[in-house]
Amino acid sequence: MNFKTMDMYKLLESDGMGYFNTHTEWLTIEEAESMRDEHANDFPESDWIIEQHDDEPPNERHYNEDACDGWEDIYPIY
């Protein structure tokens, strides 16, 4: 799927205080409308809106090879 030539959308849910939080990103309009309708039926107390994405999807992830995620990395001899 080529995201650059396709319009992508995101589904947002109301937090009840006037703000909308992203629920799901990188959807086609059909997927977003279907998901909005399904969630509106399941959660009628929330407001759901669809918004077009302004940026492009992330292409790759970068990892820090020198990161320390546990004591084994600090004390490799144990």
N, C-alpha and C positions, 0 to 999 in steps of 0.2 A: 504494500500500500504506500503510495507516495503522498506524504503529508503536505509537501510544499505546494502541490497543485490543488489540494483539497481544502475546503473550508472546514475547520475543526471547531467544536463547541465544547462548553463545559456546563455541567449541571450544578446549580447553587441552591442551598437550602437556607431559609430564614432562621436566624437565631432567636426571633421573638422580640428583639430590641432594635430592629431597624437595620441590622447588618446581615449580609449574606456570606456564608462560608462555602467554599468549594467542596462539593461532594464527589464528583467524578470529572476527569478531564479527558481530552483528546477523543471526543465522540463525534460521529457523523450526526447530521441533523436528525436523521431517522432514529438513531440510537438514543439521542438526547430526548426527543419527544416521547418515545416509548418509555424510557426510564422515568421521565417526569410524570407521565400519566400514571404509571404503576405506583410510584412513591406518593403521589397526591391521593390515590385511593387508599394506600396503606397507612399514611400519616396525614390525615386531613387537617390537623392542627398546625402543620408547617406550610409555609409558602415555598414553592419551587419555581425557579426561573432558569432559562437557558440563555447563555451569553456566548458570543463568538470569541474565540481565542485570538489574542493580539500577537502573540509571539509564536515561534516555531518549537516543535517538540525537542526535547533533549536527544542528542544523537548518541552520546556515549557517556559513560561514567568514568571518573578519574579516582583512583585510589592512591593513598599515600603508602608507599612500600615500607617506609620507616616508622609507621605508626606503632604505638605500644597499646595493646588491648588486654594485657593481663600480666601477672607477675612472672610468667614464663618468659616473656620478652625482656624483662628487666634482669632476671637472674636465670640465664639459659643453662647453667650447669646443674640446676636442681631438678 
